Amino acid sequence: MPAHPSSDTRDRMQALATVCVLAVVSLVIAFLGAAPARVSATELMGDERAPAEPAFVVSHRGGGALAPENTLPAVSAALAAGFDYLEVDLALTADRIPVLMHDKTVDRTTDGHGRVAALTLKQIKALDAGSWFDSAYAGTQVPTLEEFLEVLAPSGRRALLELKGEWDAEAGAALIETLRRHGLERRVGIVSFDPRSLLATSGASELAFRLLILKRLPRDIAQAVKGADARGIIVDWKAVARRPEVVEEMHELGLRVVVYTLNTDVEWKDTVEAGVDGIVTDEPARLLEWQDAWARADE
Protein backbone atom coordinates (compact mmCIF):
# COMPACT_ATOMS: atom_id res chain seq x y z
CA MET A 1 0.00 0.00 0.00
CA PRO A 2 1.30 3.53 -0.74
CA ALA A 3 2.38 5.57 2.23
CA HIS A 4 0.06 8.35 3.40
CA PRO A 5 1.47 11.83 2.79
CA SER A 6 2.90 13.50 5.85
CA SER A 7 1.15 16.49 7.44
CA ASP A 8 3.90 18.77 6.10
CA THR A 9 3.27 17.49 2.58
CA ARG A 10 -0.48 18.05 2.95
CA ASP A 11 0.13 21.59 4.21
CA ARG A 12 2.38 22.34 1.24
CA MET A 13 -0.23 20.96 -1.16
CA GLN A 14 -2.99 23.09 0.40
CA ALA A 15 -0.78 26.17 0.25
CA LEU A 16 -0.04 25.49 -3.42
CA ALA A 17 -3.74 25.06 -4.16
CA THR A 18 -4.55 28.34 -2.40
CA VAL A 19 -1.89 30.16 -4.41
CA CYS A 20 -3.32 28.74 -7.65
CA VAL A 21 -6.86 29.85 -6.74
CA LEU A 22 -5.67 33.34 -5.85
CA ALA A 23 -3.77 33.54 -9.12
CA VAL A 24 -6.91 32.66 -11.07
CA VAL A 25 -8.96 35.21 -9.11
CA SER A 26 -6.32 37.87 -9.77
CA LEU A 27 -6.46 37.15 -13.49
CA VAL A 28 -10.26 37.46 -13.49
CA ILE A 29 -10.12 40.75 -11.59
CA ALA A 30 -7.46 42.07 -13.96
CA PHE A 31 -9.55 41.06 -16.96
CA LEU A 32 -12.67 42.70 -15.59
CA GLY A 33 -10.68 45.79 -14.72
CA ALA A 34 -9.42 46.02 -18.28
CA ALA A 35 -12.98 45.87 -19.64
CA PRO A 36 -15.06 48.39 -17.66
CA ALA A 37 -18.79 47.84 -17.40
CA ARG A 38 -21.08 49.71 -19.76
CA VAL A 39 -22.60 52.91 -18.51
CA SER A 40 -25.87 51.88 -16.90
CA ALA A 41 -29.17 53.58 -17.63
CA THR A 42 -29.31 54.55 -13.96
CA GLU A 43 -25.82 56.10 -14.04
CA LEU A 44 -26.61 58.39 -16.96
CA MET A 45 -30.34 58.98 -16.49
CA GLY A 46 -31.22 58.02 -12.92
CA ASP A 47 -33.75 55.44 -11.78
CA GLU A 48 -36.71 54.71 -14.00
CA ARG A 49 -39.62 57.02 -13.28
CA ALA A 50 -42.98 55.95 -11.94
CA PRO A 51 -46.17 57.62 -13.22
CA ALA A 52 -46.45 61.20 -11.89
CA GLU A 53 -42.77 61.25 -10.80
CA PRO A 54 -40.81 64.25 -12.18
CA ALA A 55 -38.81 63.48 -15.33
CA PHE A 56 -35.30 64.74 -15.96
CA VAL A 57 -35.16 67.85 -18.14
CA VAL A 58 -33.08 68.15 -21.32
CA SER A 59 -32.30 71.63 -22.64
CA HIS A 60 -32.87 71.46 -26.41
CA ARG A 61 -30.11 72.58 -28.82
CA GLY A 62 -27.86 73.62 -25.96
CA GLY A 63 -29.90 76.47 -24.57
CA GLY A 64 -31.69 77.51 -27.73
CA ALA A 65 -34.25 79.64 -25.89
CA LEU A 66 -31.52 81.63 -24.14
CA ALA A 67 -29.02 82.31 -26.93
CA PRO A 68 -28.38 81.23 -30.54
CA GLU A 69 -28.99 77.48 -30.69
CA ASN A 70 -26.03 75.12 -30.76
CA THR A 71 -23.52 77.85 -29.91
CA LEU A 72 -21.22 78.23 -26.92
CA PRO A 73 -23.23 81.21 -25.55
CA ALA A 74 -26.31 78.96 -25.53
CA VAL A 75 -24.40 76.14 -23.84
CA SER A 76 -22.90 78.48 -21.24
CA ALA A 77 -26.31 80.02 -20.50
CA ALA A 78 -27.85 76.57 -20.02
CA LEU A 79 -25.05 75.51 -17.68
CA ALA A 80 -25.34 78.75 -15.72
CA ALA A 81 -29.07 78.14 -15.36
CA GLY A 82 -28.32 74.79 -13.71
CA PHE A 83 -29.80 72.43 -16.28
CA ASP A 84 -28.41 68.93 -15.75
CA TYR A 85 -28.78 67.74 -19.36
CA LEU A 86 -27.96 69.51 -22.60
CA GLU A 87 -28.83 68.26 -26.07
CA VAL A 88 -26.80 69.45 -29.04
CA ASP A 89 -26.68 68.44 -32.70
CA LEU A 90 -23.52 67.25 -34.45
CA ALA A 91 -22.89 67.37 -38.20
CA LEU A 92 -19.71 66.55 -40.13
CA THR A 93 -18.03 69.19 -42.29
CA ALA A 94 -16.48 68.44 -45.69
CA ASP A 95 -13.19 67.77 -43.87
CA ARG A 96 -14.95 65.46 -41.39
CA ILE A 97 -14.87 67.71 -38.32
CA PRO A 98 -17.96 67.50 -36.06
CA VAL A 99 -19.62 70.89 -35.53
CA LEU A 100 -22.75 71.89 -33.67
CA MET A 101 -25.44 72.33 -36.32
CA HIS A 102 -29.01 71.08 -36.53
CA ASP A 103 -29.87 71.64 -40.20
CA LYS A 104 -28.34 70.09 -43.30
CA THR A 105 -27.48 73.61 -44.45
CA VAL A 106 -26.06 76.63 -42.65
CA ASP A 107 -28.68 78.96 -44.16
CA ARG A 108 -31.14 79.28 -41.24
CA THR A 109 -28.72 79.89 -38.37
CA THR A 110 -25.80 81.71 -40.03
CA ASP A 111 -25.19 84.39 -42.61
CA GLY A 112 -23.86 81.78 -45.02
CA HIS A 113 -25.30 79.37 -47.55
CA GLY A 114 -24.73 75.75 -48.44
CA ARG A 115 -24.72 72.24 -47.06
CA VAL A 116 -22.65 71.61 -43.94
CA ALA A 117 -21.19 68.48 -45.55
CA ALA A 118 -19.96 70.55 -48.51
CA LEU A 119 -18.22 73.24 -46.43
CA THR A 120 -14.86 72.96 -44.71
CA LEU A 121 -14.39 73.84 -41.06
CA LYS A 122 -12.50 76.99 -42.10
CA GLN A 123 -15.45 78.10 -44.23
CA ILE A 124 -17.96 77.40 -41.47
CA LYS A 125 -15.84 79.18 -38.85
CA ALA A 126 -15.96 82.32 -41.01
CA LEU A 127 -19.76 82.52 -40.65
CA ASP A 128 -21.80 84.59 -38.20
CA ALA A 129 -24.00 82.19 -36.22
CA GLY A 130 -25.44 84.72 -33.80
CA SER A 131 -26.92 87.78 -35.54
CA TRP A 132 -30.07 85.92 -36.66
CA PHE A 133 -30.99 85.49 -32.99
CA ASP A 134 -30.02 88.94 -31.70
CA SER A 135 -27.51 91.60 -32.70
CA ALA A 136 -25.87 91.18 -29.29
CA TYR A 137 -24.54 87.83 -30.55
CA ALA A 138 -23.07 89.15 -33.80
CA GLY A 139 -19.87 87.33 -34.69
CA THR A 140 -20.65 84.19 -32.70
CA GLN A 141 -19.07 81.20 -34.41
CA VAL A 142 -20.34 77.68 -35.04
CA PRO A 143 -18.50 75.59 -32.40
CA THR A 144 -16.76 72.30 -32.94
CA LEU A 145 -17.45 69.23 -30.81
CA GLU A 146 -14.04 69.76 -29.21
CA GLU A 147 -14.95 73.30 -28.16
CA PHE A 148 -18.30 72.16 -26.77
CA LEU A 149 -16.69 69.41 -24.68
CA GLU A 150 -14.11 71.85 -23.29
CA VAL A 151 -17.02 73.82 -21.82
CA LEU A 152 -19.03 70.77 -20.74
CA ALA A 153 -16.24 68.77 -19.07
CA PRO A 154 -15.57 71.02 -16.04
CA SER A 155 -19.29 71.65 -15.45
CA GLY A 156 -20.09 68.15 -14.19
CA ARG A 157 -23.24 68.14 -16.33
CA ARG A 158 -24.42 65.56 -18.85
CA ALA A 159 -25.17 65.82 -22.54
CA LEU A 160 -26.91 64.09 -25.41
CA LEU A 161 -25.18 64.35 -28.79
CA GLU A 162 -27.55 63.94 -31.74
CA LEU A 163 -25.71 62.68 -34.81
CA LYS A 164 -26.96 64.37 -37.97
CA GLY A 165 -26.33 63.01 -41.43
CA GLU A 166 -24.38 59.81 -42.07
CA TRP A 167 -21.67 58.69 -39.64
CA ASP A 168 -19.41 55.81 -40.60
CA ALA A 169 -17.14 53.70 -38.38
CA GLU A 170 -14.21 56.09 -38.83
CA ALA A 171 -16.28 59.09 -37.72
CA GLY A 172 -17.80 57.07 -34.88
CA ALA A 173 -14.38 55.99 -33.61
CA ALA A 174 -13.11 59.59 -33.76
CA LEU A 175 -16.14 60.73 -31.75
CA ILE A 176 -15.53 58.12 -29.04
CA GLU A 177 -11.83 59.02 -28.86
CA THR A 178 -12.75 62.69 -28.39
CA LEU A 179 -15.11 61.81 -25.54
CA ARG A 180 -12.42 59.68 -23.89
CA ARG A 181 -9.84 62.42 -24.17
CA HIS A 182 -12.15 64.74 -22.22
CA GLY A 183 -13.11 62.05 -19.70
CA LEU A 184 -16.75 62.19 -20.82
CA GLU A 185 -17.46 58.70 -22.10
CA ARG A 186 -19.60 58.01 -19.01
CA ARG A 187 -21.42 61.37 -19.00
CA VAL A 188 -22.53 61.72 -22.62
CA GLY A 189 -25.22 59.83 -24.51
CA ILE A 190 -25.06 59.39 -28.29
CA VAL A 191 -28.43 59.63 -30.05
CA SER A 192 -29.69 59.44 -33.63
CA PHE A 193 -32.67 58.68 -35.85
CA ASP A 194 -30.33 56.50 -37.91
CA PRO A 195 -29.45 53.15 -36.28
CA ARG A 196 -26.46 52.87 -38.63
CA SER A 197 -24.95 56.02 -37.15
CA LEU A 198 -25.39 54.63 -33.64
CA LEU A 199 -23.80 51.35 -34.67
CA ALA A 200 -20.86 53.31 -36.13
CA THR A 201 -19.81 54.02 -32.53
CA SER A 202 -20.30 50.46 -31.25
CA GLY A 203 -17.03 49.02 -32.51
CA ALA A 204 -15.06 51.79 -30.81
CA SER A 205 -16.79 51.57 -27.44
CA GLU A 206 -18.85 49.01 -25.60
CA LEU A 207 -19.02 51.55 -22.81
CA ALA A 208 -20.88 54.29 -24.70
CA PHE A 209 -24.56 54.96 -24.00
CA ARG A 210 -26.78 55.17 -27.07
CA LEU A 211 -30.44 56.15 -27.56
CA LEU A 212 -32.48 55.58 -30.72
CA ILE A 213 -34.69 58.51 -31.81
CA LEU A 214 -38.08 57.52 -33.18
CA LYS A 215 -40.93 59.41 -34.81
CA ARG A 216 -43.18 56.35 -34.61
CA LEU A 217 -43.03 53.23 -32.47
CA PRO A 218 -42.26 49.96 -34.27
CA ARG A 219 -44.30 46.93 -33.33
CA ASP A 220 -41.28 45.18 -31.80
CA ILE A 221 -39.71 48.04 -29.87
CA ALA A 222 -37.30 45.77 -27.99
CA GLN A 223 -35.82 44.43 -31.22
CA ALA A 224 -35.49 47.93 -32.69
CA VAL A 225 -33.56 49.14 -29.66
CA LYS A 226 -31.38 46.03 -29.56
CA GLY A 227 -30.66 46.31 -33.29
CA ALA A 228 -29.29 49.82 -32.76
CA ASP A 229 -27.23 48.71 -29.72
CA ALA A 230 -29.16 51.33 -27.76
CA ARG A 231 -30.26 51.63 -24.13
CA GLY A 232 -33.57 53.33 -24.74
CA ILE A 233 -35.47 55.67 -27.02
CA ILE A 234 -36.13 59.36 -27.57
CA VAL A 235 -39.57 59.42 -29.12
CA ASP A 236 -42.25 61.82 -30.31
CA TRP A 237 -44.74 62.19 -27.46
CA LYS A 238 -47.67 61.64 -29.84
CA ALA A 239 -46.44 58.09 -30.48
CA VAL A 240 -46.31 57.37 -26.73
CA ALA A 241 -49.77 58.90 -26.22
CA ARG A 242 -51.15 56.44 -28.75
CA ARG A 243 -49.39 53.52 -27.05
CA PRO A 244 -48.76 54.46 -23.40
CA GLU A 245 -48.05 50.87 -22.36
CA VAL A 246 -44.68 51.17 -24.15
CA VAL A 247 -43.26 53.02 -21.14
CA GLU A 248 -43.84 50.05 -18.85
CA GLU A 249 -42.58 47.67 -21.55
CA MET A 250 -39.33 49.59 -21.81
CA HIS A 251 -38.88 49.83 -18.05
CA GLU A 252 -39.35 46.09 -17.67
CA LEU A 253 -36.41 45.67 -20.07
CA GLY A 254 -34.26 48.09 -18.07
CA LEU A 255 -34.50 50.71 -20.84
CA ARG A 256 -35.36 54.41 -20.71
CA VAL A 257 -37.98 56.54 -22.47
CA VAL A 258 -37.35 60.20 -23.30
CA VAL A 259 -39.87 62.29 -25.25
CA TYR A 260 -39.35 65.32 -27.51
CA THR A 261 -39.88 68.35 -27.85
CA LEU A 262 -42.55 69.49 -25.38
CA ASN A 263 -43.05 73.13 -24.40
CA THR A 264 -46.50 73.47 -22.79
CA ASP A 265 -48.01 72.70 -19.39
CA VAL A 266 -50.64 70.42 -20.91
CA GLU A 267 -48.02 68.32 -22.69
CA TRP A 268 -45.85 68.14 -19.57
CA LYS A 269 -48.75 66.98 -17.40
CA ASP A 270 -49.73 64.17 -19.75
CA THR A 271 -46.11 63.10 -20.17
CA VAL A 272 -45.23 63.01 -16.48
CA GLU A 273 -48.42 61.09 -15.70
CA ALA A 274 -47.32 58.47 -18.25
CA GLY A 275 -44.10 57.86 -16.30
CA VAL A 276 -41.57 58.81 -18.98
CA ASP A 277 -38.01 59.25 -17.78
CA GLY A 278 -36.99 62.46 -19.54
CA ILE A 279 -38.38 65.41 -21.49
CA VAL A 280 -36.56 67.39 -24.18
CA THR A 281 -37.78 70.99 -24.18
CA ASP A 282 -37.07 74.47 -25.48
CA GLU A 283 -38.33 75.78 -22.12
CA PRO A 284 -36.20 73.97 -19.52
CA ALA A 285 -36.48 76.69 -16.86
CA ARG A 286 -40.27 76.75 -17.07
CA LEU A 287 -40.46 72.96 -17.06
CA LEU A 288 -38.33 72.74 -13.91
CA GLU A 289 -40.54 75.32 -12.20
CA TRP A 290 -43.67 73.48 -13.32
CA GLN A 291 -42.37 70.15 -12.02
CA ASP A 292 -41.46 71.71 -8.67
CA ALA A 293 -45.01 73.09 -8.36
CA TRP A 294 -46.42 69.71 -9.43
CA ALA A 295 -44.39 67.92 -6.74
CA ARG A 296 -45.45 70.38 -4.02
CA ALA A 297 -49.11 69.97 -4.97
CA ASP A 298 -48.84 66.23 -4.31
CA GLU A 299 -47.30 66.66 -0.83
Sequence and secondary structure as in RCSB ss.txt:
>XXXX:A:sequence
MPAHPSSDTRDRMQALATVCVLAVVSLVIAFLGAAPARVSATELMGDERAPAEPAFVVSHRGGGALAPENTLPAV
SAALAAGFDYLEVDLALTADRIPVLMHDKTVDRTTDGHGRVAALTLKQIKALDAGSWFDSAYAGTQVPTLEEFLE
VLAPSGRRALLELKGEWDAEAGAALIETLRRHGLERRVGIVSFDPRSLLATSGASELAFRLLILKRLPRDIAQAV
KGADARGIIVDWKAVARRPEVVEEMHELGLRVVVYTLNTDVEWKDTVEAGVDGIVTDEPARLLEWQDAWARADE
>XXXX:A:secstr
      HHHHHHHHHHHHHHHHHHHHHHHHHHHHS     HHHHH S   TTS  EEEETTTTTTTSSTTSHHHH
HHHHHTT SEEEEEEEE TT  EEE SSSBSTTTSS  SBGGGS HHHHHTS  STTT GGGTT    BHHHHHH
HHGGGT EEEEEE S   HHHHHHHHHHHHHTT TTTEEEEES HHHHHTTTTT SS EEEEEESS  S HHHHH
HHTT SEEEEEHHHHHH THHHHHHHHTT EEEEE   SHHHHHHHHHHT SEEEES HHHHHHHHHHHHHHT 
